[in-house]
Amino acid sequence: MTLQELHEQVLTLPEDERWELINILMKSLRSKPVLTGKYKGIASSLVGIAKTDALAPTDEEVKSILETRLLQK
């Protein structure tokens, strides 16, 4: 049976049976192991991109940097 044939047959089912089919499909998908490691999203590839050996600035240094930036505008 092709996906198109299945789709057509599903649409002929009563609503409660379609909901039951959805539940069956969801359970079947949950039982599959999640594939990790194959897909590496862009966000995870950016982790550590701005990492430096320098220490993070203190709160006072950040305030000073922000004040300087605001004065430049």
C-alpha positions in Angstrom: 0.0 0.0 0.0 1.4 3.4 -0.9 1.3 6.4 1.3 -1.3 8.0 -0.9 -3.6 5.0 -0.7 -3.2 4.9 3.1 -4.0 8.6 3.3 -7.2 8.1 1.3 -8.3 5.2 3.4 -7.6 7.1 6.7 -9.8 9.9 5.6 -12.7 7.5 5.3 -12.4 6.4 8.9 -14.6 8.0 11.6 -13.0 10.7 13.7 -12.6 8.5 16.8 -10.8 5.8 14.8 -8.5 8.5 13.3 -7.6 9.7 16.8 -6.9 6.1 17.8 -4.6 5.8 14.8 -2.8 9.0 15.8 -2.2 7.5 19.3 -0.9 4.3 17.8 1.5 6.2 15.5 2.7 8.4 18.4 3.4 5.3 20.5 5.3 3.7 17.7 7.4 6.8 17.3 8.2 7.1 21.0 9.5 3.6 21.1 12.2 4.5 18.6 15.5 5.6 20.0 16.3 9.3 19.5 19.1 9.7 17.0 21.7 11.9 18.6 25.0 12.8 17.1 24.0 12.5 13.5 22.4 15.9 13.3 24.4 18.7 14.8 22.4 21.9 14.8 23.9 25.3 14.1 23.5 26.4 17.7 25.5 23.5 19.1 28.2 24.1 16.6 28.6 27.7 17.9 29.2 26.6 21.5 32.6 28.0 22.5 33.1 30.1 19.4 33.7 33.3 21.5 35.8 31.5 24.1 39.0 33.2 25.1 41.8 32.7 27.6 41.0 36.1 29.2 39.0 36.4 32.4 35.4 37.6 32.1 35.0 41.4 32.9 33.8 42.4 36.3 30.5 44.2 36.7 32.2 47.5 37.1 34.2 46.9 33.8 30.9 46.0 32.0 29.2 49.2 33.3 32.2 51.3 32.1 32.1 49.6 28.7 28.4 50.2 28.4 28.8 53.9 29.4 31.5 54.4 26.9 29.4 52.8 24.1 26.4 54.9 25.0 28.6 58.1 24.9 29.9 57.1 21.5 26.3 57.0 20.1 
